[in-house]
Amino acid sequence: MQPLWPNPDTPLRIGTRGSPLALAQAYETRRRLMEMHGFTDDMFEIVVIKTTGDRIQNKPLREVGGKGLFTKEIEEALLGGRIDIAVHSMKDMPVDQPKGLVLDTYLPREDVRDAFLSPSYERLSDLPAGARVGTSSLRRKAQILYKRPDLQVVEFRGNVQTRLKKLEEGVADCTFLAMAGLNRLGMEEVANAPISLNEMLPAVAQGAIGIERRDGDEKVRELLIPIHDFPTGYRLEAERAYLRGLDGSCQMPIAGLAVLDDETLHIRGEILRPDGSECLAHEVSGSRDDAAELGAELARVLLADAGPYFFD
């Protein structure tokens, strides 16, 4: 028997940012709920919410507040009852939720790799000395300068379409985007090639979509449980514990990736000096049931190796 809610008169309101990628993620969430529960699309309403991060395009995010800039207004709408769930790119999410909100549903993770994009060069190693690399990510900047200190890094913000336009206009010789985003937009062909994980470890939670809800909203919780991907949940539990242990934000070059092998979880992390002059890496493994403890352990090891002034 089909549940009484949601229905066309009281649809499930899905809050999201308005970029093409954010909307694609909201539609993917809607599609999975429809397939799982037999709903129709008129039982949903997509509610676009403009965030501070969307409005500020002329400054690096680290100068104006970091990760929470892409979530604050959406979470306020969720707490205020204007939406029923919020769909987020997990790499944009702070490690702690506001009181009253829960983030415990993840969709199956996409390709975690970064993609190399350039109109003139096929791969990173082809770039000549002095070439301009466009990125707004401190992680990517530090990783590039660690491997290629002869390159220049220029600020390069905006959604996927904006960055591609800047590349066409010659603002930079190359840039990087997440393969996950390109795949979800059906634009994987714009990438010259994915970058191997040995060459560039991704951001924590890259490629993952999270669905946030109000704590205590049992109707929504029951709707979301069947679409939760448990392998992604274990991996993100470890990665976000690792990030929390590092007190991670947009102001630190941090990379991390957890991989699940049956019931064994491996998590690898890197921290880099902001100028790319040094990179520290470590990996730990253990039971998937200890995911959070493994992430915290990885953070402790790297912080001990780094000492007190590593990120200065």
C-alpha positions in Angstrom: 0.0 0.0 0.0 1.4 3.4 -1.0 2.0 5.8 1.9 -0.2 8.8 2.3 2.8 11.1 2.3 4.3 12.6 0.3 1.5 13.4 -2.2 0.8 16.1 -4.8 -1.0 18.2 -2.2 1.8 18.0 0.4 5.0 17.2 -1.6 8.4 16.3 -0.2 10.4 19.5 -0.5 14.0 19.0 -1.5 16.3 21.9 -0.7 19.4 22.4 -2.9 21.7 25.0 -4.4 20.8 26.2 -7.9 23.9 25.2 -9.9 23.4 22.6 -12.6 25.4 20.1 -10.6 23.5 20.7 -7.4 20.2 20.3 -9.3 21.5 17.1 -10.9 22.2 15.7 -7.4 18.7 16.7 -6.2 17.1 15.0 -9.2 19.2 11.9 -8.5 17.9 11.9 -5.0 14.3 12.3 -6.2 14.8 9.5 -8.8 16.0 7.1 -6.2 13.1 7.9 -3.8 10.7 7.4 -6.7 12.2 4.1 -7.7 12.3 2.8 -4.1 8.9 3.8 -3.0 6.9 3.9 -6.2 6.4 7.7 -6.0 5.7 10.0 -9.0 7.6 13.2 -9.6 4.5 15.4 -8.7 5.0 14.2 -5.1 8.2 16.3 -4.9 9.1 19.9 -5.0 12.7 21.1 -5.7 13.4 24.2 -3.7 16.4 26.2 -4.9 18.2 28.2 -2.2 21.0 30.6 -2.9 23.8 30.4 -0.4 26.4 32.9 0.6 29.0 30.8 -1.3 27.0 31.2 -4.5 26.7 35.0 -4.0 30.4 35.6 -3.3 32.3 35.0 -6.6 35.1 37.5 -6.4 37.0 36.2 -3.3 38.6 32.9 -2.3 36.2 31.1 0.1 38.9 30.7 2.7 38.9 34.5 3.1 35.2 34.7 3.8 34.4 31.6 5.9 35.1 28.3 4.3 32.9 25.2 3.9 29.8 26.4 5.7 29.2 29.1 3.1 27.5 26.5 0.8 25.2 25.1 3.5 24.2 27.8 6.0 21.0 29.1 4.2 19.9 25.6 3.2 20.2 24.3 6.8 18.3 27.3 8.1 15.5 26.5 5.7 15.5 22.9 6.9 15.4 23.9 10.6 12.7 26.5 9.8 10.5 23.8 8.1 10.6 25.4 4.7 12.1 22.2 3.2 11.9 18.6 4.3 15.4 17.3 3.2 18.6 19.0 2.0 20.9 17.5 -0.6 24.5 18.4 -0.4 27.9 17.7 -2.0 29.6 16.1 0.9 33.0 17.7 0.3 31.3 21.0 1.0 29.9 19.9 4.4 31.4 21.0 7.7 32.1 18.0 9.9 29.5 19.0 12.5 25.8 19.7 11.9 23.7 22.4 13.6 21.7 21.2 16.6 18.5 19.7 15.4 19.8 18.3 12.1 21.0 14.8 11.1 23.1 13.7 8.2 22.9 10.0 8.0 21.9 9.1 4.4 24.4 8.8 1.5 23.9 7.9 -2.1 26.3 5.5 -3.8 29.6 7.3 -4.3 30.7 8.4 -7.7 34.2 8.4 -9.2 36.4 10.1 -6.5 39.2 11.2 -8.9 40.1 14.7 -10.0 40.0 15.4 -13.7 42.6 17.3 -15.7 41.2 19.8 -18.2 43.2 21.8 -20.8 42.7 23.0 -24.3 46.4 22.7 -25.1 47.9 19.9 -23.0 46.9 16.2 -22.6 48.2 15.7 -19.0 49.7 17.4 -16.1 53.2 16.3 -16.9 52.9 18.0 -20.3 52.7 21.5 -18.8 55.8 23.6 -19.5 57.5 25.6 -16.7 55.5 28.7 -15.9 52.2 27.4 -17.1 49.1 28.8 -15.3 47.0 26.3 -13.3 43.6 27.6 -12.4 42.1 26.4 -9.1 40.5 27.8 -6.0 41.2 24.7 -4.0 44.0 24.9 -1.4 44.4 21.2 -1.6 44.9 21.1 -5.4 47.2 24.1 -5.3 49.5 22.6 -2.7 49.5 19.2 -4.4 50.4 20.8 -7.7 53.1 23.0 -6.3 54.5 20.0 -4.3 55.0 18.1 -7.6 55.6 21.0 -9.9 56.9 24.1 -8.1 57.7 25.6 -11.5 54.0 26.2 -12.3 51.9 29.3 -11.5 48.6 28.9 -9.7 45.8 31.4 -10.4 42.4 31.8 -8.6 39.7 30.0 -10.5 36.2 29.9 -8.9 32.7 29.2 -10.2 30.5 26.2 -11.1 31.5 23.7 -13.8 30.2 25.8 -16.7 31.9 29.0 -15.4 35.2 27.3 -15.0 35.0 25.8 -18.5 34.3 29.3 -19.9 37.3 30.8 -18.0 39.5 28.0 -19.5 38.3 28.9 -23.0 39.0 32.6 -22.4 42.6 31.7 -21.5 42.5 32.7 -17.8 44.6 29.5 -17.2 46.3 26.8 -19.2 44.6 24.1 -17.3 42.2 23.4 -14.4 40.9 20.5 -12.4 37.3 19.4 -11.7 35.9 16.4 -9.8 35.1 13.5 -12.2 32.0 12.8 -10.1 30.5 16.2 -11.0 31.3 15.7 -14.7 29.8 12.3 -14.7 26.6 13.4 -13.0 26.3 16.2 -15.6 26.9 13.9 -18.5 30.0 15.9 -19.3 32.8 13.4 -18.8 34.0 14.0 -22.3 35.3 17.5 -21.4 38.0 16.0 -19.2 41.3 15.2 -20.9 41.8 12.3 -18.4 41.1 11.4 -14.8 44.2 11.8 -12.6 45.3 8.7 -10.8 44.9 8.5 -7.0 48.6 8.1 -6.6 49.2 11.4 -8.4 46.4 13.4 -6.7 44.6 12.2 -3.6 41.1 13.7 -3.6 39.3 15.9 -1.1 37.6 14.2 1.9 34.2 13.0 0.8 34.7 13.9 -2.9 32.1 12.2 -5.1 29.6 11.6 -2.3 26.0 13.1 -2.0 24.6 13.4 1.5 20.9 14.0 2.5 20.3 16.0 5.6 17.0 15.9 7.6 15.6 17.2 10.9 16.3 15.2 14.0 13.1 13.4 15.1 11.4 13.6 11.7 10.4 9.9 11.6 8.4 10.1 8.4 11.5 11.4 6.5 13.8 9.0 8.2 11.7 6.1 7.1 11.7 7.4 3.5 15.4 7.8 3.4 16.6 4.5 5.1 16.1 2.4 1.9 18.2 4.6 -0.3 21.1 4.8 2.1 24.3 3.2 0.7 26.1 1.5 3.5 29.6 1.2 1.9 29.6 4.9 1.3 28.5 5.5 4.9 31.4 3.5 6.3 33.9 5.3 4.1 32.6 8.8 4.9 32.4 8.0 8.6 36.2 7.4 8.5 37.0 10.3 6.3 34.9 12.8 8.2 36.4 11.6 11.5 39.8 12.2 10.0 38.9 15.7 8.9 37.4 16.4 12.3 40.6 15.3 14.0 42.6 17.7 11.8 40.1 20.5 12.5 39.8 20.6 8.8 38.4 23.5 6.8 39.0 25.3 3.5 42.0 26.9 5.1 44.1 23.7 5.2 45.4 21.6 2.3 44.0 18.2 3.3 43.4 15.1 1.2 41.9 11.8 2.2 40.2 8.7 0.9 38.8 5.6 2.6 38.4 2.4 0.6 36.3 -0.6 1.7 37.5 -4.1 1.0 34.8 -6.5 2.2 34.7 -5.7 5.9 38.2 -4.1 6.0 38.5 -0.4 5.7 41.7 1.4 4.5 42.0 5.1 4.9 44.9 7.2 3.4 45.5 10.8 4.2 47.8 13.6 3.1 48.4 17.0 4.7 50.5 19.6 2.9 52.1 22.9 3.6 50.0 25.7 1.8 52.9 26.5 -0.4 53.4 22.9 -1.5 56.9 22.7 0.0 56.2 19.6 2.1 53.7 16.7 2.1 53.0 14.2 4.9 51.1 11.0 4.1 50.0 8.0 6.1 47.5 5.1 5.9 45.7 3.0 8.5 43.5 -0.1 8.1 41.0 -2.0 10.3 37.5 -3.1 10.7 34.8 -1.1 9.0 33.0 -1.1 12.3 35.8 1.0 13.7 35.6 3.6 10.8 35.5 6.7 13.0 38.3 5.4 15.2 40.5 4.7 12.2 39.9 8.2 10.8 40.7 9.8 14.2 43.9 7.7 14.4 45.1 8.8 11.0 44.6 12.4 12.0 46.6 11.9 15.2 49.5 10.3 13.4 49.7 13.1 10.8 49.4 15.9 13.4 52.1 14.3 15.5 54.4 14.2 12.4 53.5 17.7 11.4 54.2 19.6 14.6 52.6 22.8 15.7 53.4 25.2 12.8 53.0 22.9 9.7 50.0 24.9 8.2 51.5 28.3 8.9 
